[in-house]
Amino acid sequence: MVKCWKLSDGSLEEAQCTDGGSAASPQSRFPHRAFWFSLSASLLLVIIALSVTMHLRLPKAHPRSSQIVRITAPDQTGALINQSAVVDQKNDLVTFSVTSPANQTSTVLFDIKNGLICYKPEDQLSCLLRRMEKSDYDNVHSILQESTHKQSQFLLLGNETQRQTEFLGVLAATQVDVSTLEEPLQSLCQDRSIHWTRRAEGPGKQRLVYFCIDICFPSNICVSVCFYYLPE
């Protein structure tokens, strides 16, 4: 319904007329409101989806799984020696780098998950394996616990440090196939022969120790591990 005006006796009078249609009712406006509401909701969902996608694509800062720990301890003569250990708590690995007075660096890897210790002396052409014992677990757990507290520097005093010597006999006839080992032992010894060792009382007079590696732990314990070949 629309308003119309007509001229009558020189004045305008209001009259009703129709244009063939009816006036818009509130019910007729409802579909328009529903359309705009649906469009707004769709745009909001698209914006949320784009925001989530961009957030997932952004590079995330992952916490470091490894920490370098430096240990300074006096040797048998009282001179200070430096060694470092890379502590990988995620993979249960502790890798020592031990530098000798001749400036040669050997590697000792504690694979806690598999219960193995691998010695890689710099001046030898072989790697030496042995299984971890209770004392080994105790010593290596001391550095794991200390690294948890984010302490990365240790200075061990000579009058407080306990020293012990371990002799290991090399089983030369039991060479290990490197392909049977898991990482990171494969990468550490891929270019060397690998032999099992076992703890022994000592080399005896007929056998000579051909190298030793000193390892110090934050628990004020230093272990000198010495190797010699067992009789065939």
ABEGO torsion letter per residue (X at the ends): XBBBBBBBGGBBBBBBBBAGBBBBBAAAAAAAAAAAAAAAAAAAAAAAAAAAAAAAABBBBBBBABBBBBBBBBBAAGBBBBBBBBBBAAAGBBBBBBBBAAGBBBBBBBBAAAGBBBBBBAABABBBBBBBBAAAAAAAAAAAAAAAAGBABBBBBAAABBBBBBBBBBBAABBBBAAABBOAAAAAAAABBBBBBBBBAEAEAABBBABBBBBBBAAGBBBBBBBBBBBX
